[in-house]
Amino acid sequence: MIRKLTAVATMASLTACSLAPKYERPAAPVPQSWPVGDAYLRTSEAALPTVRYQDIFRDPRLQALIVQALANNRDLRVAAANIAAARGQFRIQRAELLPEVDANAGATFRGGQGATGAKSSFDANVGINAFEVDLFGRIRSESDRALNSYFATEAAARATRLTLIGDIADAWLTYASDKSLLKIAQDTAASAQISVELTQKRLNGGIAPRTDLRQAQLTLDTAKADVAQQTTSLAQDVNALQLLIGAPVDPASLPNSIDEAGATLAELPAGLDSSILLRRPDVVEAEYQLRAANAEIGAARAALFPKISLTGLAGFVSNALGSLFTGGAFNWQAGGAASYSIFRAGAGKANVDVTKAQRDAALATYEKTIQTAFREVADALARRGTMTAQLAATRDLRDAAADNYKLTDMRYRGGIDSYLDSLIAQRSYYSAQQTLINTQLIRASNLVTLYRALGGDSLVEATKDGPKAPAG
């Protein structure tokens, strides 16, 4: 009896052969090295090590905001929920590889007279009901597909995390830029107010024409409008940060100027090999989706073959509860069945063709994702390679405009030049200051873009073999 039950269990545990194509990672459809030329740094051929966001964003205030966001951001909570759902789907699918064992017990009582008087019956059974033996790997392929879908979902969550860190850094830097723009608008308004008062006195004394007063008021009103605009922008910057962080923003964690904030950002190690893009979460996600599509082909191929299922039952039946578990009450049964569709009008083969087409689409998506990543990093490197020269030129422009305004104002006060010349010089200086602040923001944001485009943060990096499968 034991041997018979053992035979049933042995058949239930048969391992499957897989009809899925052997997966090989496609060659990256991009050059091995980044572009070179006048717009790129010479050292862009060297290899880039893995970095953490703490290595790039070194200000403790910004790091604290990032940590807070990683704990509170609602997009990350959605991503975590998606991971949990994908993990559950994998466990459900994997459970089909093992037989489902059911147990039941019952009692029946029947009343009557004479020879067919009251009778009772008791039974207890345990068995396997229609367990499919995965000889051709259909269930195994479906399990592999679910596993790779889970890994893809996990990679998507890492992409969300990487994007969030970059968005917080950008928002923090934008606040710093707007704070600097507000400061120069306030300084310009204060200076223009003095000019208006002085020009009013000169007009009252018959020295200056009314046009000088109106021109001075134009500068003052422009600066006041900018003060109002930048005040609004600062409030909106705080709102954006609060949304990203998922909690109120401590004013002490905000920077005072773009000069201060920009100085806390470190340069990424110069240069890298394009194979680093295989660590980008969106590339990892696309590859796991390709793997899942590849496994789906195996499931479709296996569906072309017969399905074999086993049923086994062992238990006890007795008319008396006290003798239910005696040797004579034991009984068992086992059986098997095979099913095969004789005619489906080519639907099975068509399903294989569908899965192959889906695999080809996933392959194209994977390659396009790598190409897009390559372009994003190359663009960021091109911007980075010319940023130092642009920033230096913008600083020289600001210094020249400041000196020109100072000299022109002195000539006006000395009665040599008209007030219009002084006004033009003042506006040029104001514009040069704004340009410098915007250029500083571009330089800082470029570092954030490069960090995000590389996707090489050790906190979100995928290993070569991928994440571990969830425990069953």
KAMO-V423442 format. One record per residue. N is the residue number from 1. RES is the residue in three letters. PHI is phi in radians with two decimals (* if undefined). PSI is psi in radians with two decimals (* if undefined). OMEGA is omega in radians with two decimals (* if undefined). Layout:
{{N RES PHI PSI OMEGA} {N RES PHI PSI OMEGA}}
//
This chain:
{{1 MET * -0.78 3.14} {2 ILE -1.09 -0.66 -3.14} {3 ARG -1.11 -0.65 -3.14} {4 LYS -1.17 -0.75 3.11} {5 LEU -1.15 -0.64 3.11} {6 THR -1.11 -0.67 3.12} {7 ALA -1.11 -0.70 3.10} {8 VAL -1.09 -0.79 -3.14} {9 ALA -1.12 -0.62 3.14} {10 THR -1.13 -0.77 3.11} {11 MET -1.12 -0.60 -3.13} {12 ALA -1.20 -0.42 -3.07} {13 SER -1.72 0.22 -3.13} {14 LEU -1.04 2.36 3.11} {15 THR -1.46 2.64 -3.03} {16 ALA -1.69 2.56 2.90} {17 CYS -1.51 2.61 -3.10} {18 SER -1.81 2.33 3.07} {19 LEU -1.76 0.12 3.10} {20 ALA -1.29 2.50 3.08} {21 PRO -1.07 2.54 3.09} {22 LYS -1.13 2.23 -3.07} {23 TYR -1.48 2.30 3.01} {24 GLU -2.28 2.28 -3.13} {25 ARG -1.09 2.21 3.14} {26 PRO -1.14 2.64 3.07} {27 ALA -1.16 2.44 -3.14} {28 ALA -1.14 2.23 -3.07} {29 PRO -1.46 0.73 3.12} {30 VAL -2.42 2.79 3.09} {31 PRO -1.06 2.73 -3.14} {32 GLN -1.24 -0.49 -3.13} {33 SER -2.11 2.85 -3.12} {34 TRP -1.38 2.83 3.10} {35 PRO -1.04 2.70 3.08} {36 VAL -2.23 2.79 -3.12} {37 GLY 2.60 -2.98 -3.06} {38 ASP -1.08 -0.54 -3.08} {39 ALA -1.45 -0.09 -3.05} {40 TYR -2.04 2.64 3.10} {41 LEU -1.26 2.53 -3.11} {42 ARG -1.09 -0.55 -3.04} {43 THR -1.47 0.22 -3.06} {44 SER -1.28 0.06 3.12} {45 GLU -1.63 -0.23 -3.08} {46 ALA -1.29 2.87 -3.13} {47 ALA -1.48 2.48 -3.12} {48 LEU -1.77 2.19 3.09} {49 PRO -1.33 2.90 3.07} {50 THR -1.18 2.45 -3.14} {51 VAL -2.18 2.82 3.02} {52 ARG -1.96 2.76 -3.13} {53 TYR -1.11 -0.47 3.10} {54 GLN -1.14 -0.44 3.13} {55 ASP -1.32 -0.42 -3.10} {56 ILE -1.74 -0.83 -3.13} {57 PHE -1.72 1.58 -2.94} {58 ARG -1.58 -0.14 -3.14} {59 ASP -1.24 2.18 -3.12} {60 PRO -1.03 -0.54 3.14} {61 ARG -1.16 -0.77 3.12} {62 LEU -1.18 -0.69 3.11} {63 GLN -1.08 -0.68 3.14} {64 ALA -1.14 -0.68 3.10} {65 LEU -1.13 -0.69 3.13} {66 ILE -1.12 -0.79 3.12} {67 VAL -1.05 -0.73 3.13} {68 GLN -1.11 -0.72 -3.14} {69 ALA -1.17 -0.68 3.14} {70 LEU -1.10 -0.38 3.12} {71 ALA -1.62 -0.47 -2.96} {72 ASN -2.02 -0.33 -3.00} {73 ASN -1.06 2.33 -3.07} {74 ARG -1.26 -0.56 3.08} {75 ASP -1.09 -0.66 3.10} {76 LEU -1.20 -0.58 3.09} {77 ARG -1.17 -0.68 3.07} {78 VAL -1.09 -0.76 3.14} {79 ALA -1.08 -0.71 3.12} {80 ALA -1.12 -0.68 3.10} {81 ALA -1.15 -0.66 3.10} {82 ASN -1.13 -0.66 3.09} {83 ILE -1.10 -0.78 -3.14} {84 ALA -1.07 -0.71 3.13} {85 ALA -1.16 -0.75 3.13} {86 ALA -1.14 -0.66 3.10} {87 ARG -1.10 -0.73 3.12} {88 GLY -1.12 -0.71 3.11} {89 GLN -1.09 -0.67 3.11} {90 PHE -1.13 -0.76 -3.13} {91 ARG -1.11 -0.67 3.10} {92 ILE -1.09 -0.80 -3.11} {93 GLN -1.16 -0.72 -3.12} {94 ARG -1.17 -0.50 -3.13} {95 ALA -1.10 -0.40 -3.14} {96 GLU -1.23 -0.24 3.10} {97 LEU -1.27 -0.32 -3.09} {98 LEU -1.97 2.60 -3.14} {99 PRO -1.21 2.56 3.07} {100 GLU -1.62 2.05 -3.09} {101 VAL -1.73 2.14 -3.13} {102 ASP -1.96 2.60 3.08} {103 ALA -2.30 2.50 3.09} {104 ASN -2.62 2.73 3.11} {105 ALA -2.50 2.62 -3.11} {106 GLY -2.71 2.88 3.10} {107 ALA -2.47 2.41 -3.13} {108 THR -2.23 2.30 3.11} {109 PHE -2.15 2.35 -3.10} {110 ARG -2.36 2.30 -3.13} {111 GLY -1.72 2.74 3.12} {112 GLY 3.11 -3.14 -3.12} {113 GLN -2.20 2.78 3.10} {114 GLY 1.23 -2.49 -3.09} {115 ALA -1.14 -0.45 3.13} {116 THR -1.78 0.77 -3.12} {117 GLY -1.12 -2.93 -3.08} {118 ALA -1.03 2.33 3.12} {119 LYS -2.32 2.76 3.10} {120 SER -2.42 2.70 -3.14} {121 SER -2.50 2.39 3.14} {122 PHE -2.23 2.50 3.10} {123 ASP -2.58 2.67 3.06} {124 ALA -2.54 2.22 -3.03} {125 ASN -2.40 2.66 3.00} {126 VAL -2.41 2.39 -3.06} {127 GLY -2.87 3.05 3.11} {128 ILE -2.01 2.22 -3.05} {129 ASN -1.95 1.98 3.01} {130 ALA 0.88 0.95 3.08} {131 PHE -1.43 2.18 -3.11} {132 GLU -1.40 2.17 3.07} {133 VAL -1.43 2.08 -3.00} {134 ASP -1.48 1.11 -3.08} {135 LEU -1.17 -0.58 -3.03} {136 PHE -1.87 0.16 2.97} {137 GLY 1.40 0.29 -3.13} {138 ARG -1.10 -0.86 -3.10} {139 ILE -1.20 -0.67 3.11} {140 ARG -1.08 -0.73 3.11} {141 SER -1.14 -0.71 3.10} {142 GLU -1.11 -0.65 3.10} {143 SER -1.14 -0.73 3.10} {144 ASP -1.10 -0.70 3.11} {145 ARG -1.08 -0.78 3.14} {146 ALA -1.13 -0.67 3.13} {147 LEU -1.11 -0.80 -3.13} {148 ASN -1.22 -0.53 3.03} {149 SER -1.14 -0.67 3.07} {150 TYR -1.10 -0.79 3.11} {151 PHE -1.08 -0.67 3.11} {152 ALA -1.12 -0.71 3.11} {153 THR -1.13 -0.67 3.11} {154 GLU -1.15 -0.68 3.09} {155 ALA -1.14 -0.65 3.09} {156 ALA -1.09 -0.63 3.09} {157 ALA -1.16 -0.65 3.10} {158 ARG -1.18 -0.61 3.07} {159 ALA -1.12 -0.69 3.10} {160 THR -1.11 -0.71 3.13} {161 ARG -1.13 -0.77 3.14} {162 LEU -1.11 -0.78 3.12} {163 THR -1.09 -0.70 -3.14} {164 LEU -1.07 -0.78 3.14} {165 ILE -1.06 -0.76 3.11} {166 GLY -1.13 -0.70 3.14} {167 ASP -1.12 -0.68 3.12} {168 ILE -1.15 -0.75 3.11} {169 ALA -1.07 -0.74 3.12} {170 ASP -1.10 -0.78 -3.13} {171 ALA -1.13 -0.68 3.12} {172 TRP -1.13 -0.73 3.12} {173 LEU -1.22 -0.64 3.10} {174 THR -1.11 -0.70 3.06} {175 TYR -1.05 -0.76 3.14} {176 ALA -1.08 -0.73 3.12} {177 SER -1.12 -0.80 3.13} {178 ASP -1.15 -0.56 3.09} {179 LYS -1.15 -0.70 3.09} {180 SER -1.18 -0.71 3.10} {181 LEU -1.12 -0.65 3.07} {182 LEU -1.11 -0.71 -3.13} {183 LYS -1.10 -0.78 -3.12} {184 ILE -1.25 -0.53 3.06} {185 ALA -1.15 -0.71 3.10} {186 GLN -1.15 -0.73 3.11} {187 ASP -1.13 -0.72 3.13} {188 THR -1.16 -0.70 3.11} {189 ALA -1.11 -0.71 3.12} {190 ALA -1.14 -0.73 3.12} {191 SER -1.16 -0.72 3.13} {192 ALA -1.16 -0.59 3.10} {193 GLN -1.10 -0.72 3.10} {194 ILE -1.12 -0.72 3.14} {195 SER -1.12 -0.70 3.11} {196 VAL -1.10 -0.78 -3.14} {197 GLU -1.12 -0.72 3.12} {198 LEU -1.15 -0.75 -3.13} {199 THR -1.16 -0.62 3.09} {200 GLN -1.08 -0.72 3.10} {201 LYS -1.15 -0.70 3.12} {202 ARG -1.17 -0.62 3.09} {203 LEU -1.18 -0.75 3.13} {204 ASN -1.10 -0.53 -3.14} {205 GLY -1.52 0.01 3.11} {206 GLY 1.36 0.27 -3.12} {207 ILE -1.59 -0.68 -3.06} {208 ALA -1.96 2.57 3.08} {209 PRO -1.37 2.89 3.14} {210 ARG -1.14 -0.49 3.13} {211 THR -1.07 -0.59 3.09} {212 ASP -1.10 -0.71 3.14} {213 LEU -1.14 -0.76 -3.13} {214 ARG -1.13 -0.69 3.11} {215 GLN -1.12 -0.68 3.09} {216 ALA -1.15 -0.64 3.12} {217 GLN -1.21 -0.55 3.08} {218 LEU -1.04 -0.80 3.12} {219 THR -1.12 -0.73 -3.14} {220 LEU -1.10 -0.82 -3.10} {221 ASP -1.17 -0.64 3.08} {222 THR -1.08 -0.78 3.14} {223 ALA -1.14 -0.70 3.12} {224 LYS -1.11 -0.70 3.11} {225 ALA -1.12 -0.69 3.11} {226 ASP -1.15 -0.65 3.10} {227 VAL -1.06 -0.78 3.13} {228 ALA -1.12 -0.74 -3.13} {229 GLN -1.12 -0.78 -3.12} {230 GLN -1.23 -0.53 3.05} {231 THR -1.11 -0.74 3.08} {232 THR -1.10 -0.77 -3.12} {233 SER -1.05 -0.70 3.12} {234 LEU -1.09 -0.76 3.12} {235 ALA -1.09 -0.71 3.12} {236 GLN -1.19 -0.60 3.07} {237 ASP -1.09 -0.72 3.12} {238 VAL -1.14 -0.70 3.11} {239 ASN -1.08 -0.71 3.12} {240 ALA -1.11 -0.76 3.10} {241 LEU -1.10 -0.71 -3.12} {242 GLN -1.11 -0.67 3.10} {243 LEU -1.13 -0.75 -3.12} {244 LEU -1.17 -0.69 -3.07} {245 ILE -1.38 -0.54 -3.11} {246 GLY 1.41 0.33 -3.12} {247 ALA -2.83 2.86 3.09} {248 PRO -1.02 2.58 -3.12} {249 VAL -1.68 2.23 3.08} {250 ASP -1.28 2.13 -3.14} {251 PRO -0.97 -0.49 -3.14} {252 ALA -1.19 -0.28 -3.13} {253 SER -1.57 0.03 -3.10} {254 LEU -1.68 2.52 -3.12} {255 PRO -1.34 2.80 -3.12} {256 ASN -1.65 -0.37 -3.12} {257 SER -2.85 2.86 3.10} {258 ILE -1.25 -0.50 3.05} {259 ASP -1.06 -0.80 -3.13} {260 GLU -1.18 -0.80 -3.08} {261 ALA -1.21 -0.76 -3.11} {262 GLY -1.10 -0.55 -3.12} {263 ALA -1.23 -0.29 -3.11} {264 THR -1.54 -0.13 -3.14} {265 LEU -1.56 2.31 3.14} {266 ALA -1.67 2.62 3.05} {267 GLU -1.24 2.44 3.00} {268 LEU -1.23 2.61 3.09} {269 PRO -0.92 2.33 -3.02} {270 ALA -1.21 2.21 3.01} {271 GLY 1.54 2.76 3.12} {272 LEU -3.00 2.79 3.03} {273 ASP -1.58 2.50 -3.07} {274 SER -1.16 -0.23 3.09} {275 SER -1.13 -0.26 3.09} {276 ILE -1.09 -0.39 -3.13} {277 LEU -1.13 -0.36 3.09} {278 LEU -1.19 -0.17 3.07} {279 ARG -1.61 -0.20 -3.14} {280 ARG -1.09 2.34 -3.09} {281 PRO -1.01 -0.66 -3.12} {282 ASP -1.21 -0.55 3.06} {283 VAL -1.22 -0.73 3.09} {284 VAL -1.07 -0.76 3.12} {285 GLU -1.05 -0.79 -3.13} {286 ALA -1.10 -0.64 3.14} {287 GLU -1.19 -0.71 3.12} {288 TYR -1.18 -0.57 3.05} {289 GLN -1.16 -0.62 3.05} {290 LEU -1.14 -0.75 3.10} {291 ARG -1.07 -0.72 3.14} {292 ALA -1.11 -0.72 3.10} {293 ALA -1.13 -0.62 3.11} {294 ASN -1.14 -0.72 3.11} {295 ALA -1.16 -0.55 -3.13} {296 GLU -1.13 -0.52 3.07} {297 ILE -1.09 -0.75 3.12} {298 GLY -1.05 -0.70 3.12} {299 ALA -1.14 -0.70 3.14} {300 ALA -1.19 -0.68 3.10} {301 ARG -1.13 -0.75 -3.12} {302 ALA -1.12 -0.50 3.14} {303 ALA -1.18 -0.22 3.10} {304 LEU -1.35 -0.24 -3.08} {305 PHE -1.78 2.88 -3.13} {306 PRO -1.10 2.63 3.03} {307 LYS -1.75 2.26 -3.13} {308 ILE -1.99 2.24 -3.13} {309 SER -2.25 2.61 -3.13} {310 LEU -2.07 2.56 3.04} {311 THR -2.33 2.28 3.12} {312 GLY -2.40 2.52 -3.12} {313 LEU -2.52 2.32 3.05} {314 ALA -2.40 2.42 -3.11} {315 GLY -3.05 -2.92 -3.08} {316 PHE -2.29 2.46 3.08} {317 VAL -2.37 2.31 -3.12} {318 SER -2.70 2.68 3.09} {319 ASN -1.43 -0.23 -3.13} {320 ALA -2.21 2.36 -3.11} {321 LEU -1.10 -0.62 -3.10} {322 GLY -1.17 -0.45 -3.12} {323 SER -1.85 0.30 -3.06} {324 LEU -1.11 -0.64 -3.04} {325 PHE -1.82 0.41 3.05} {326 THR -1.41 2.87 -3.07} {327 GLY -1.03 -0.67 -3.09} {328 GLY -1.22 -0.31 -3.10} {329 ALA -1.50 -0.15 -3.07} {330 PHE -1.34 2.42 3.03} {331 ASN -2.60 2.79 -3.12} {332 TRP -2.65 2.83 3.05} {333 GLN -2.70 2.62 3.14} {334 ALA -2.55 2.61 -3.14} {335 GLY -2.78 2.89 3.11} {336 GLY -2.43 2.78 -3.13} {337 ALA -2.56 2.61 3.08} {338 ALA -2.28 2.40 3.13} {339 SER -2.28 2.48 3.14} {340 TYR -2.63 2.29 3.14} {341 SER -1.38 2.07 -3.11} {342 ILE -1.36 -0.70 -3.11} {343 PHE -2.39 2.09 3.06} {344 ARG -2.28 0.26 3.09} {345 ALA 1.04 0.62 3.09} {346 GLY 1.39 0.18 -3.09} {347 ALA -1.13 -0.66 -3.12} {348 GLY -1.10 -0.84 3.12} {349 LYS -1.15 -0.64 3.11} {350 ALA -1.10 -0.62 3.12} {351 ASN -1.15 -0.63 3.05} {352 VAL -1.10 -0.76 3.12} {353 ASP -1.08 -0.66 3.11} {354 VAL -1.09 -0.80 -3.12} {355 THR -1.16 -0.59 3.08} {356 LYS -1.17 -0.71 3.10} {357 ALA -1.13 -0.67 3.10} {358 GLN -1.15 -0.63 3.07} {359 ARG -1.13 -0.74 3.12} {360 ASP -1.11 -0.68 3.10} {361 ALA -1.15 -0.70 3.11} {362 ALA -1.14 -0.62 3.09} {363 LEU -1.12 -0.78 3.12} {364 ALA -1.10 -0.67 3.10} {365 THR -1.13 -0.73 3.11} {366 TYR -1.06 -0.82 -3.12} {367 GLU -1.16 -0.69 3.12} {368 LYS -1.14 -0.63 3.11} {369 THR -1.10 -0.73 3.10} {370 ILE -1.15 -0.73 3.13} {371 GLN -1.10 -0.71 3.11} {372 THR -1.13 -0.74 3.11} {373 ALA -1.09 -0.73 3.12} {374 PHE -1.06 -0.78 -3.13} {375 ARG -1.11 -0.74 -3.12} {376 GLU -1.09 -0.76 3.14} {377 VAL -1.20 -0.72 3.14} {378 ALA -1.09 -0.71 3.10} {379 ASP -1.10 -0.75 3.14} {380 ALA -1.14 -0.67 3.10} {381 LEU -1.17 -0.66 3.10} {382 ALA -1.10 -0.73 3.11} {383 ARG -1.16 -0.72 -3.13} {384 ARG -1.14 -0.64 -3.08} {385 GLY -1.15 -0.44 -3.12} {386 THR -1.91 -0.03 -3.03} {387 MET -1.16 -0.67 -3.11} {388 THR -1.09 -0.76 3.14} {389 ALA -1.16 -0.70 3.13} {390 GLN -1.15 -0.72 -3.13} {391 LEU -1.16 -0.70 3.11} {392 ALA -1.12 -0.75 3.13} {393 ALA -1.12 -0.66 3.14} {394 THR -1.18 -0.65 3.08} {395 ARG -1.15 -0.74 3.09} {396 ASP -1.08 -0.69 3.11} {397 LEU -1.08 -0.76 3.12} {398 ARG -1.10 -0.77 -3.13} {399 ASP -1.13 -0.71 3.13} {400 ALA -1.16 -0.71 3.13} {401 ALA -1.14 -0.65 3.11} {402 ALA -1.13 -0.77 -3.14} {403 ASP -1.16 -0.69 3.13} {404 ASN -1.11 -0.72 3.11} {405 TYR -1.12 -0.74 3.14} {406 LYS -1.07 -0.82 -3.12} {407 LEU -1.17 -0.74 -3.12} {408 THR -1.13 -0.68 3.13} {409 ASP -1.16 -0.67 3.09} {410 MET -1.13 -0.68 3.12} {411 ARG -1.17 -0.63 3.10} {412 TYR -1.16 -0.81 -3.14} {413 ARG -1.15 -0.43 3.09} {414 GLY -1.51 0.01 3.09} {415 GLY 1.41 0.25 -3.11} {416 ILE -1.55 -0.86 -3.12} {417 ASP -1.86 2.83 3.08} {418 SER -1.37 2.88 3.12} {419 TYR -1.17 -0.47 3.13} {420 LEU -1.06 -0.69 3.09} {421 ASP -1.09 -0.73 3.11} {422 SER -1.14 -0.68 -3.13} {423 LEU -1.14 -0.77 3.12} {424 ILE -1.08 -0.72 3.13} {425 ALA -1.14 -0.66 3.12} {426 GLN -1.14 -0.75 3.13} {427 ARG -1.14 -0.67 3.11} {428 SER -1.10 -0.71 3.12} {429 TYR -1.14 -0.74 3.12} {430 TYR -1.08 -0.79 3.13} {431 SER -1.13 -0.68 3.14} {432 ALA -1.14 -0.65 3.08} {433 GLN -1.11 -0.77 3.13} {434 GLN -1.11 -0.72 3.12} {435 THR -1.09 -0.72 3.13} {436 LEU -1.11 -0.74 3.13} {437 ILE -1.12 -0.76 3.11} {438 ASN -1.12 -0.65 3.10} {439 THR -1.17 -0.68 3.07} {440 GLN -1.09 -0.68 3.10} {441 LEU -1.15 -0.71 3.12} {442 ILE -1.08 -0.74 3.14} {443 ARG -1.09 -0.79 -3.14} {444 ALA -1.18 -0.73 -3.14} {445 SER -1.15 -0.52 3.10} {446 ASN -1.10 -0.66 3.09} {447 LEU -1.14 -0.66 3.10} {448 VAL -1.15 -0.75 3.14} {449 THR -1.08 -0.74 -3.14} {450 LEU -1.16 -0.72 3.08} {451 TYR -1.03 -0.78 -3.09} {452 ARG -1.26 -0.68 -3.09} {453 ALA -1.20 -0.61 3.13} {454 LEU -1.22 -0.66 3.12} {455 GLY 1.13 0.45 -3.05} {456 GLY -1.74 0.36 3.12} {457 ASP -1.14 2.27 -3.10} {458 SER -1.11 -0.35 3.12} {459 LEU -1.27 -0.41 -3.08} {460 VAL -2.15 0.20 -3.07} {461 GLU -1.32 2.43 3.05} {462 ALA -1.68 2.40 3.08} {463 THR -1.30 2.93 -3.11} {464 LYS -1.05 -0.66 -3.10} {465 ASP -1.55 -0.05 3.12} {466 GLY 1.49 3.04 3.13} {467 PRO -1.21 2.82 -3.14} {468 LYS -1.34 2.60 3.12} {469 ALA -1.19 2.54 3.13} {470 PRO -1.17 2.59 3.11} {471 ALA -1.17 2.57 -3.08} {472 GLY -1.34 * *}}
//
